[in-house]
Amino acid sequence: MLPSSDAARHRRGLAITGLGGLALSFDIPLIRSANGEVWSLLALRSLSTFAVAILAWFIINRLLRRPIALIPGWAGLVAGLFYGINSFTFLLAVFNTSTANVVFILAFTSMFAAVLAWVFLKERPSRATLLTMTAMIFGVGVIVSDSLESGHLFGDAMAACSAFLLASAITVSRASGRDMALVPLTTAIFPAMAALMLLPPGGIAVAEAGYILFNGLVVIPLAFFCLATGPRFLSAPEVGMFYLLETILAPIWVWIVFSEAPTTRTLLGGAILILALVGHSLWQMRATARLLRALPG
């Protein structure tokens, strides 16, 4: 049984990380609700997120007197470029395949990260991780097989690119050991500048701009802050479980609001992905608990 102070920290971590996962689940529904052209949405979403990054940097550095870099060195720039390109592929995925396909394929990010850590950081994955990866590859295959018939293969490919780019950014961050808290928000300026050059002749075309501004100014910063804070209070597997809230809830919100029902094969593939990730996280938590019990004192 955890001491009362540790139990309180754990509950705080569950509340903070749960809020982050819940906030992230509204990202795609808000993008869809804005009813706009893809480059216009990317420009507004990225510019508003960048504005929050600058405000956060000013508050942390000037008011709280805690020095933090917007982009910490070359490693921060490389990670930021991965995050920036991910913004492109993510929006293209949202516009070219179903919401369920996007979030289910994005769930593969953790497994891409395990492969990249194996190749570049020499962190050999456990047998349980390799087994989970095999199950997830099968699940993604089920989803993509449905898209081959429905014409959504390009959108699925963009979702897979997003998962790989996010995993690449995570790997660079871990290898550098630098504080990358503001990097995903700061480097939103890169896709914003590119999107501004790709706008249609009439300029920004968004019917309901309030939705995308709320997304960029509140939802995305809140989600990233909470999910980045979670590891201070929870184990990595527990934090990973809360990322699954987007995978589970985003298709439900879109189903309710836009009547976009996932296909049978998408649901089957998504169920395989979710069960594989949940099983892997539970195994990691159990292994961590055994290790802590074995420690002296």
Buried (B, 14 or more C-beta within 10 A) or exposed (E): EEEEEEEEBBEBBBEBBBBBBBBBBBBBBBBBBBBBBBBBBBBBBBBBBBBBBBEBBEEBBEEEEEEEBBBBEEBBBBBBBBBBBBBBBBBBBBBBBBBBBBBBBBBBBBBBBBBBBBEEEEEEBEEEBBBBBEBBBEBBEBBBEBBEEBEBBBBBBBBBBBBBBBBBBBBBBBBBEBEBBBBBBBBBBBBBBBBBEEBEEEEBBBEEBEBBBBBBBBBBBBBBBBBBBBBEBBBBBBBBBBBBBBBBBBBBBBBEEEEBEBBEBBBBBBEBBBBBBBBBBEBBBEEBEEEEEEEEE
